Every structure is written in C-alpha cells, then in structure tokens.
Amino acid sequence: MIIGIGVDVVEVSRFEGQLAKAPGLRERLFTPSERELNVRSLAARFAAKEAIAKALGAPAGMNWQHCRIDVDAAGAPHVVTTGTVAEVAAARGVETWHLSLSHDGDIATAMVVAEG
C-alpha cells in the first residue's frame, strides 16, 4: 500500500549559491558522508530529502541529518533513515522507500514513494 509520494525539483546553480552564502547549510542539511559530494549530487539529495518529507506529510521536527541518500553497488540511490525521520516513517507504517533521482541541465529532481 502506498503511504505517500513526494517530488521535488532543485535548480543546481541557485542551490550552489545558497551553499556559498551560508557555509553552515551544508553541515545542517547533509550527513558527513554526503557533504563531500559535488553540488549536482547534493542538489539531488536535497530534492530527495524534501520529497521524503512530503511523502511523510511534512511533519515538524524532522532532522535533515536523520535521512541519508546512499547508492548501492549498481549505483542506484536508496533512502536510509534514522532518528526523527525513521520514527515518523514507522508511525505512518512505511516499510519500503522507492527513490528516483534525475538531472537535466541545471535541474535536479527526486521522486519518492513511501510504501507500507
């Protein structure tokens, strides 16, 4: 059963400008393993985190550090949740995440399906 869906689009150049203006933003939004990625990858991961929040109904109090986007051996992205995000997902009955990331020009897009 689908619990929720979320989609988000990020303009890479605008996101890069925001990271430059607010140096602490990278640390606030991303886990240590994500922080070293290039700006296109960070923009896609931010879009994914936004899409995940939307799929969960955008509840207050979720910590961006409690959601990480990893890739498997084949390069496919997948969602890893801990802490506040895992708690909300469990309360809503989410058992599986489906994630698709895409880039086109200066745009990074993420689509998420939360399944229970």
N, C-alpha and C positions, 0 to 999 in steps of 0.2 A: 504494500500500500504506500502511495506517495504521501509523505508528511508535509512536504513543502518544496517549492522550487525558488530559485533565485538567479538573477542575471545582473551583471554589472559591466560597465564599459569605462575604461580609463584612457584619457589622452596622455600618451607617454611623455611628450615634451612638457606638458603642464605639470604632470606628476614629478618629473625631474626638477622643475623649478621650485616646487613645494619642498622637495627634499633639500635643495640648496638653501632655501630661505630659513628652514627650520631644521638644523642639524640633528636635533634630538628626535625628530619624527621617525627616522629610520629605526632607532632603538625602540621607540614606543610601538611601532606597527609590526615589526618583524622579529622573529626569533634569531638567536645568534647564527644558526646555520643558514638562514635566509639572507642575512644582511650583506653578505659578500657578493651576492649575485648582481648581474648587470641591471641597469634601470628598466629595460624591457621586461625582464623576468620579474623584477619587483613590482612593476605596474600590473602585470598579470596576476601575481599573487595577491596584491591588494584588491583587485577586482574579485578574485575568488573569495577572499575573506568577507568582502561586502556582500557577495552573493550568498555565502553561507549564513550570514546574519539575516538576510532577507528570507531565506528558506526557513529559518527558525522563528520568523515573526519579528525580527529586530528587537529583541528584549534588551532592556537597560542592564548595565552591569557586566556585560561580557568583556573579557580582556583579550586584546588582539594577540598577546603572547601565547594564549591558550589555543591557538589554531595555527597549524603549520601546513604548508603545501610541499609535499615531497614528490619525488619521481621514482618509479620502480626501475628495475634493470632494463626494461624496454624503453624507458623514457616517458612512460605515461604518468601524468600527475595524479596524485591522490591526497585526500584530506586526512590529517592527523589532528585529533582534538584531545585536549587535556583540561583540567581545571574547570573554569566557569563555562566554557563552550561545551565541554563534554557533559557537564551537569545539565545544561539546558537541553542538549540533544537527547540525553537519556530520559529526561522528564517528558519530552514530547514523543518519545518512542522511536527515535532514529536509530537504526541498526546499521545502515549502509549509506555511504555517500557516493554519488556519481558526479564526476567533475570533468569539464572540458574547458581548455584554455585555447585561445586563438589570438593571433596578431595579424593586423592588416595595416600597412603603412604605419601611422603614428597612433594606432588604436590597439589596446589590449582588451580582450573580452573574456569573461568567465561565465559559465553556465553550471549550476549546481542543482542536483535533485537529491533530496533527503528522503530515504526510503525506510519504512519500518515493517 
